[in-house]
């Protein structure tokens, strides 16, 4: 059974007309709950100690205690509330849980997550805490007593927007390889330096994208051998995404997921999957793409 961790019942109180697609998470859980090969679990709460693995103590204190300034809240794009704190911690907890489960079972999924714009000392772009960075450092902490060397983690970020916060957090950490493939002219407009960045032009279609991904995986493998992968499977490279600017079809996105999962499966590298962004012109499109990722992952259980 593919283990799926959910947080959709922790709903952010957003103003009317807010562009963050909060309802996609409940719609996604409703869809995947009909699949016979999955098991749904409520996401645990990331501890303060978990958050401090990658985030500055002052920033964590600000978030937990409602001390973010109006400008800091505007940069995040979400108004502060107790529910915002709870959901952000649960989302990070879901990625930790999925990553620990993937280590045991080969693959597991957070039905949210992918908050890759969050830096050590600030949030940005709908991202409060950087769940992939936290999970990478958490599993290293948990596995260190069992290994004679530091566990090597690759974060493969295929959201359409660069994982700038992740790159910045991990820039001096040789045990975590950051690979981001994203729209060159899309947000964030000031990019950070990942271990491997592949910037794509507006309108990039399936064939070009899949070849770039193939080349990127080969390039990563030539310099880094991961023990575990955290895969941000964003739905926003889709051709009908409001914020994406690329032109991938649903089939192209399925082949993208399959290529990453095949790469991991062939090397017996566990993979934790998070949903990341998706801003389709219809929310049904976004949910269908995320659900397609789950269906693809079902075939790659160990």
Buried (B, 14 or more C-beta within 10 A) or exposed (E): EBBBBBBBEBEBEBEEEBEEBBEBBBBBBEBBEEBEEBEBBBBBBBBEEBBBBBBBEEBBEBBBEEEBEEEBBEBBBBBBEEEBBBBBBBBBBBBBBBBBBBBEBBBBBBBBBBBBBBBBBBBBBBBBBBBBBBBBBBBBEBBEEEEEEBBBBBBBBBBBBBBBBBBBBBEEBEBBBBBBBBBBEBBBEEBBEBBBBBBBEEEBEBEBBBEBBEEBBEBBEEEBEBBBBBBBBBBBBBBBBBBBBBBBBBEBBBBBBBBBBBBBBEEEBBBBBBBBBBBBEEBEBBBBBBBBBBBBBBEBBE
